[in-house]
Amino acid sequence: MGNEISCERTSGVRSRRERGTLIRAARIEDSWSIAETQVEAWRHTYVGQIPAEYLASLSVPVREAAWRELFGDANHCILVAEESGVTQGFVSLGPSRDEDAEPESTGEVYAIYLRPGHQGRGLGSGLWREAMKVFKERGLSAITVWVLDSNSTARKFYESRGCFLDGAIKGGSIRGKGLVEVRYRYDLR
Ligand SMILES: CC(C)(COP(=O)(O)OP(=O)(O)OC[C@H]1O[C@@H](n2cnc3c(N)ncnc32)[C@H](O)[C@@H]1OP(=O)(O)O)[C@@H](O)C(=O)NCCC(=O)NCCS
C-alpha cells in the first residue's frame, strides 16, 4: 500500500518523556524485551481465559524471532514505553487487516501490552496517544482493535479512550477452547 505507517517515515514518533517514561519508535534490538513483555502480559492477563497449557508453552525466543521479522515490514510500526532503559510496554500498529475495511483509510492497533507490574499507571494511555498521532499523520480516518470479549480490563481501557463496539465479532479456538473477539472502532476525525 502507498500510505505506509512505518515509524521511520513518521515525524510524529519522536522520543518523548512523560512522567519519567520514554515513548519511542522501537528498534530491532528491542525485539527480545518486546517478546518478554508480550509473554509476561499474556500469562498474567489471560489466566482463566486461554488454556493454561497454551500460556505455559509461550516462548520468548520464538516470539522474539517473529518480532524481528516484523521490523522488515514497512507497514508496521512498533512503539515502546521505556523506564530506566527497560521496555515496560509496547504498541504495534499498521493498516487494518480486515477484509471489510479499506486499508488506505483504516488503521489497526494489532497489540498493546504492558508488563504486569506496570499496568494501571498511565503507560497504556501514553502509548495509545502516540499511536493515534502516527495514524493521524498518515491521514487515516479511523482505527479498529480486536479484543477478547472476556478481557474486561482492556475493554474498559478502550472504552475510556473513546472507542466503541462496531458490531464485528469473530470466533476462534486455542487448544479446543472457544474464544470470541469483539472489534472496537475509534474515529480519528
Ligand atoms: C490494557 C492496557 C494496555 C492499559 O494500559 P494501562 O497503562 O494499564 O492503562 P492506564 O493506566 O493508562 O489507564 C487508562 C484507563 O484504563 C483504566 N484501567 C486501566 N487498568 C484498569 C484496570 N485494571 N481496571 C479497570 N480500569 C483500568 C484506567 O482507569 C484508565 O481510565 P481513565 O483514563 O478513564 O482514568 C494494560 O492494562 C495492559 O497491558 N493490559 C494487559 C494486556 C491487554 O489486555 N492488552 C490488550 C489486549 S487487546
Ligand as a Chemical Component Dictionary entry (heavy atoms), coordinates in Angstrom:
data_LIG
# 
_chem_comp.id                   LIG 
_chem_comp.type                 NON-POLYMER 
_chem_comp.pdbx_formal_charge   0 
_chem_comp.three_letter_code    LIG 
# 
loop_
_chem_comp_atom.comp_id 
_chem_comp_atom.atom_id 
_chem_comp_atom.alt_atom_id 
_chem_comp_atom.type_symbol 
_chem_comp_atom.charge 
_chem_comp_atom.model_Cartn_x 
_chem_comp_atom.model_Cartn_y 
_chem_comp_atom.model_Cartn_z 
_chem_comp_atom.pdbx_ordinal 
LIG C1  C1  C 0 -4.870  -2.530 28.586 1  
LIG C2  C2  C 0 -3.594  -1.780 28.965 2  
LIG C3  C3  C 0 -2.715  -1.587 27.717 3  
LIG C4  C4  C 0 -3.988  -0.403 29.514 4  
LIG O1  O1  O 0 -2.829  0.315  29.873 5  
LIG P1  P1  P 0 -2.664  0.886  31.371 6  
LIG O2  O2  O 0 -1.401  1.623  31.436 7  
LIG O3  O3  O 0 -2.851  -0.242 32.316 8  
LIG O4  O4  O 0 -3.889  1.865  31.481 9  
LIG P2  P2  P 0 -3.804  3.349  32.065 10 
LIG O5  O5  O 0 -3.129  3.338  33.389 11 
LIG O6  O6  O 0 -3.244  4.236  31.015 12 
LIG O7  O7  O 0 -5.339  3.641  32.324 13 
LIG C5  C5  C 0 -6.141  4.087  31.281 14 
LIG C6  C6  C 0 -7.594  3.877  31.645 15 
LIG O8  O8  O 0 -7.908  2.486  31.728 16 
LIG C7  C7  C 0 -8.419  2.209  33.019 17 
LIG N1  N1  N 0 -7.804  0.999  33.535 18 
LIG C8  C8  C 0 -6.518  0.636  33.450 19 
LIG N2  N2  N 0 -6.322  -0.511 34.108 20 
LIG C9  C9  C 0 -7.520  -0.857 34.588 21 
LIG C10 C10 C 0 -7.973  -1.934 35.371 22 
LIG N3  N3  N 0 -7.155  -2.900 35.796 23 
LIG N4  N4  N 0 -9.283  -1.994 35.675 24 
LIG C11 C11 C 0 -10.127 -1.009 35.284 25 
LIG N5  N5  N 0 -9.754  0.036  34.542 26 
LIG C12 C12 C 0 -8.462  0.110  34.225 27 
LIG C13 C13 C 0 -7.984  3.340  33.905 28 
LIG O9  O9  O 0 -8.933  3.546  34.943 29 
LIG C14 C14 C 0 -7.951  4.496  32.971 30 
LIG O10 O10 O 0 -9.241  5.035  32.810 31 
LIG P3  P3  P 0 -9.398  6.632  32.717 32 
LIG O11 O11 O 0 -8.498  7.094  31.607 33 
LIG O12 O12 O 0 -10.838 6.776  32.420 34 
LIG O13 O13 O 0 -8.956  7.121  34.051 35 
LIG C15 C15 C 0 -2.771  -2.547 30.062 36 
LIG O14 O14 O 0 -3.532  -2.607 31.251 37 
LIG C16 C16 C 0 -2.374  -3.946 29.659 38 
LIG O15 O15 O 0 -1.310  -4.161 29.092 39 
LIG N6  N6  N 0 -3.213  -4.935 29.985 40 
LIG C17 C17 C 0 -2.896  -6.335 29.741 41 
LIG C18 C18 C 0 -2.778  -6.673 28.282 42 
LIG C19 C19 C 0 -4.030  -6.440 27.494 43 
LIG O16 O16 O 0 -5.124  -6.800 27.879 44 
LIG N7  N7  N 0 -3.829  -5.822 26.318 45 
LIG C20 C20 C 0 -4.903  -5.561 25.381 46 
LIG C21 C21 C 0 -5.109  -6.749 24.518 47 
LIG S1  S1  S 0 -6.414  -6.451 23.326 48 
# 
loop_
_chem_comp_bond.comp_id 
_chem_comp_bond.atom_id_1 
_chem_comp_bond.atom_id_2 
_chem_comp_bond.value_order 
_chem_comp_bond.pdbx_ordinal 
LIG C1  C2  SING 1  
LIG C2  C3  SING 2  
LIG C2  C4  SING 3  
LIG C2  C15 SING 4  
LIG C4  O1  SING 5  
LIG O1  P1  SING 6  
LIG P1  O2  DOUB 7  
LIG P1  O3  SING 8  
LIG P1  O4  SING 9  
LIG O4  P2  SING 10 
LIG P2  O5  DOUB 11 
LIG P2  O6  SING 12 
LIG P2  O7  SING 13 
LIG O7  C5  SING 14 
LIG C5  C6  SING 15 
LIG C6  O8  SING 16 
LIG C6  C14 SING 17 
LIG O8  C7  SING 18 
LIG C7  N1  SING 19 
LIG C7  C13 SING 20 
LIG N1  C8  SING 21 
LIG N1  C12 SING 22 
LIG C8  N2  DOUB 23 
LIG N2  C9  SING 24 
LIG C9  C10 SING 25 
LIG C9  C12 DOUB 26 
LIG C10 N3  SING 27 
LIG C10 N4  DOUB 28 
LIG N4  C11 SING 29 
LIG C11 N5  DOUB 30 
LIG N5  C12 SING 31 
LIG C13 O9  SING 32 
LIG C13 C14 SING 33 
LIG C14 O10 SING 34 
LIG O10 P3  SING 35 
LIG P3  O11 DOUB 36 
LIG P3  O12 SING 37 
LIG P3  O13 SING 38 
LIG C15 O14 SING 39 
LIG C15 C16 SING 40 
LIG C16 O15 DOUB 41 
LIG C16 N6  SING 42 
LIG N6  C17 SING 43 
LIG C17 C18 SING 44 
LIG C18 C19 SING 45 
LIG C19 O16 DOUB 46 
LIG C19 N7  SING 47 
LIG N7  C20 SING 48 
LIG C20 C21 SING 49 
LIG C21 S1  SING 50 
# 
